Amino acid sequence: MNTKQMLLTAAASLCLTCAMADTVQPASASGKHHAIIIQGAGYLPESQPPAEGADAVTQATTKSINTYTLSAALALKLKAQAIDVTILPHTACREMQALTDGSQRKADLIIFAGPSHFNKQPPQLTKLYRKLGAAVENNSALLCTTLVPAWYPETKGQATIKVAAKAFEKAGAGVVEGVSILTPQDKKKGASEKEIDVALTDFAARITAALKAKN
């Protein structure tokens, strides 16, 4: 998948976000595992920032490789492994227990997708970490992981993944090792299409294995 295709796929995913937010299906409804990708990354390139809310003070995402394009590409990888995927904005997830409550589990896995921001994901997401306990109460087998676009994936990106993992463990959730992918910065190029494909393929394999192990 080239960059243009990823952007188009991401745009399509975002158009469906509002509709999906109200129609999260239990995993058992389709007989498949269900992953929810929660996005918190600032406003989209070439769009106007919102007038209020968390994203109003968060800079625009990188144009070519960002949370939205990587989320869309990951969703395709997971769907190829027979995992149902829902992509939601952080604003639709303020009540985390709603993702797993009811007589049937809704989310088997939650992926927090957002950039490295001072060795953490943006506040939009870290605020949700603290609400994971309620979701775990409804699904003790819940797994969590992170998708982290970063200018320095091997250092700050990995630090961000570790901070999130500690929060997930504290909440009682299972942890799948996250992934951090290089994004462009000024004249510094981001990860190549091949590097992105390899990283997301490996990440999807880790997620699939962890979900199977929970059965």
C-alpha positions as CSV (number, residue, x, y, z in Angstrom):
1,M,0.0,0.0,0.0
2,N,1.5,3.3,-1.0
3,T,1.2,6.6,0.9
4,K,-1.6,7.9,-1.3
5,Q,-3.6,4.7,-0.8
6,M,-3.0,4.9,3.0
7,L,-4.3,8.5,3.1
8,L,-7.4,7.5,1.0
9,T,-8.1,4.5,3.2
10,A,-7.6,6.7,6.4
11,A,-10.0,9.3,5.0
12,A,-12.6,6.6,4.4
13,S,-12.1,5.2,7.9
14,L,-12.6,8.6,9.5
15,C,-15.8,9.2,7.5
16,L,-17.2,6.0,9.1
17,T,-16.0,6.9,12.6
18,C,-19.1,8.6,13.8
19,A,-21.3,5.9,12.6
20,M,-19.2,3.2,14.1
21,A,-19.1,4.9,17.4
22,D,-22.7,4.0,18.0
23,T,-22.6,0.5,16.5
24,V,-19.8,-1.3,18.3
25,Q,-20.6,-5.0,17.9
26,P,-19.9,-7.7,20.5
27,A,-17.1,-10.0,19.4
28,S,-19.4,-13.0,19.7
29,A,-21.8,-11.4,17.2
30,S,-19.5,-12.4,14.4
31,G,-17.6,-15.2,16.1
32,K,-14.4,-13.1,15.7
33,H,-12.2,-11.3,18.0
34,H,-12.8,-7.5,18.1
35,A,-10.2,-4.8,18.2
36,I,-10.9,-1.2,18.8
37,I,-8.4,1.5,17.7
38,I,-8.7,4.7,19.7
39,Q,-7.2,7.7,17.9
40,G,-5.8,10.7,19.7
41,A,-3.5,12.8,17.5
42,G,-4.5,16.3,16.7
43,Y,-6.4,17.5,13.7
44,L,-5.9,16.2,10.2
45,P,-3.5,17.9,7.7
46,E,-4.9,20.7,5.6
47,S,-8.0,21.0,7.8
48,Q,-9.0,23.6,10.3
49,P,-8.3,22.9,14.0
50,P,-11.4,22.6,16.1
51,A,-12.4,25.6,18.1
52,E,-12.4,23.8,21.4
53,G,-11.5,20.5,23.0
54,A,-8.2,18.6,23.4
55,D,-7.4,18.7,19.6
56,A,-7.7,22.4,19.6
57,V,-4.3,22.7,21.3
58,T,-2.7,19.8,19.5
59,Q,-0.7,20.5,16.3
60,A,-1.7,19.0,13.0
61,T,-0.5,15.5,12.2
62,T,2.3,14.7,9.7
63,K,0.9,14.7,6.2
64,S,2.2,11.4,4.8
65,I,2.7,9.1,7.7
66,N,0.5,9.7,10.7
67,T,-1.8,8.1,13.3
68,Y,-4.7,8.0,10.8
69,T,-2.9,6.4,7.9
70,L,-1.1,3.9,10.1
71,S,-4.4,3.0,11.9
72,A,-6.1,2.4,8.6
73,A,-3.2,0.2,7.3
74,L,-3.1,-1.7,10.6
75,A,-6.9,-2.3,10.4
76,L,-6.5,-3.9,7.0
77,K,-3.8,-6.2,8.4
78,L,-6.0,-7.3,11.3
79,K,-9.0,-7.8,9.2
80,A,-6.9,-10.1,7.0
81,Q,-6.4,-12.2,10.2
82,A,-10.2,-12.4,10.7
83,I,-10.2,-9.8,13.5
84,D,-13.1,-7.3,13.5
85,V,-11.8,-3.7,13.8
86,T,-13.5,-0.5,14.8
87,I,-11.7,2.9,14.6
88,L,-12.9,5.5,17.1
89,P,-11.8,9.1,18.0
90,H,-10.8,9.6,21.7
91,T,-13.9,11.8,22.1
92,A,-16.1,8.7,21.7
93,C,-14.3,6.8,24.4
94,R,-14.6,8.9,27.5
95,E,-16.5,6.1,29.2
96,M,-14.1,3.2,28.7
97,Q,-16.3,0.6,30.4
98,A,-18.8,1.1,27.5
99,L,-16.3,-0.6,25.2
100,T,-16.5,-3.8,27.2
101,D,-19.8,-3.8,29.2
102,G,-23.0,-5.7,28.7
103,S,-23.7,-9.4,28.8
104,Q,-21.4,-10.0,25.9
105,R,-17.9,-8.6,25.5
106,K,-17.5,-5.9,22.9
107,A,-13.7,-5.3,22.8
108,D,-11.2,-8.0,23.2
109,L,-8.3,-5.6,22.5
110,I,-7.8,-1.9,22.6
111,I,-5.1,-0.2,20.6
112,F,-4.2,3.3,21.6
113,A,-3.1,5.1,18.5
114,G,-1.3,8.5,18.9
115,P,2.2,10.0,18.6
116,S,5.0,10.2,21.1
117,H,4.6,13.5,23.0
118,F,7.4,14.0,25.6
119,N,7.8,10.2,26.0
120,K,4.0,9.8,26.4
121,Q,1.1,9.6,24.1
122,P,-1.0,12.9,24.0
123,P,-3.2,13.7,27.0
124,Q,-6.2,12.7,25.0
125,L,-5.1,9.2,25.4
126,T,-3.3,9.1,28.7
127,K,-6.4,10.4,30.4
128,L,-8.2,7.3,29.0
129,Y,-5.5,5.0,30.4
130,R,-6.7,5.9,33.9
131,K,-10.2,4.7,33.0
132,L,-9.2,1.3,31.9
133,G,-9.9,-0.3,35.2
134,A,-13.6,-0.1,34.6
135,A,-13.2,-1.8,31.2
136,V,-11.2,-4.6,32.8
137,E,-13.9,-5.2,35.4
138,N,-16.2,-6.0,32.5
139,N,-13.6,-8.1,30.6
140,S,-10.8,-9.5,32.7
141,A,-9.1,-10.9,29.6
142,L,-8.9,-7.4,27.9
143,L,-5.7,-6.8,26.0
144,C,-4.2,-3.3,25.4
145,T,-1.4,-2.1,23.1
146,T,-0.1,1.1,21.4
147,L,0.5,2.4,17.9
148,V,3.0,5.2,18.2
149,P,4.1,7.4,15.3
150,A,7.3,9.2,16.4
151,W,10.2,11.3,15.2
152,Y,12.5,9.1,17.3
153,P,10.9,5.7,17.4
154,E,13.9,3.8,18.9
155,T,14.1,6.2,21.9
156,K,11.1,8.4,22.6
157,G,8.8,6.0,20.8
158,Q,9.9,3.0,22.8
159,A,9.7,5.1,26.0
160,T,6.1,6.0,25.1
161,I,5.3,2.3,24.6
162,K,6.8,1.5,28.0
163,V,4.8,4.2,29.8
164,A,1.6,3.0,28.3
165,A,2.4,-0.7,29.1
166,K,2.9,0.2,32.8
167,A,-0.5,2.0,32.8
168,F,-2.2,-1.0,31.2
169,E,-0.6,-3.4,33.7
170,K,-1.7,-1.2,36.6
171,A,-5.3,-1.3,35.3
172,G,-5.1,-5.1,35.2
173,A,-5.2,-5.4,31.4
174,G,-3.0,-7.8,29.4
175,V,-0.3,-6.1,27.4
176,V,0.8,-6.7,23.8
177,E,4.1,-5.1,22.8
178,G,3.3,-1.9,20.9
179,V,5.0,-0.5,17.8
180,S,6.6,2.9,17.0
181,I,7.1,4.0,13.4
182,L,9.3,6.8,12.1
183,T,7.4,9.9,10.8
184,P,8.9,12.7,8.7
185,Q,10.4,15.7,10.3
186,D,11.5,18.7,8.2
187,K,13.9,17.2,5.7
188,K,14.2,13.9,7.5
189,K,12.2,11.2,5.7
190,G,9.8,8.9,7.5
191,A,9.8,5.2,7.3
192,S,9.6,3.7,3.8
193,E,6.5,1.8,2.6
194,K,8.4,-1.5,3.0
195,E,9.4,-0.6,6.6
196,I,5.9,0.3,7.5
197,D,4.5,-2.9,5.9
198,V,7.0,-5.0,7.8
199,A,6.4,-3.2,11.1
200,L,2.6,-3.5,10.9
201,T,2.7,-7.1,9.7
202,D,4.8,-8.0,12.7
203,F,2.5,-6.0,15.0
204,A,-0.6,-7.7,13.6
205,A,1.0,-11.1,14.1
206,R,1.7,-10.2,17.8
207,I,-1.8,-9.1,18.3
208,T,-3.3,-12.2,16.6
209,A,-1.1,-14.5,18.7
210,A,-2.0,-12.8,21.9
211,L,-5.8,-13.0,21.2
212,K,-5.5,-16.7,20.3
213,A,-3.6,-17.3,23.5
214,K,-6.5,-15.8,25.5
215,N,-9.0,-18.3,24.1
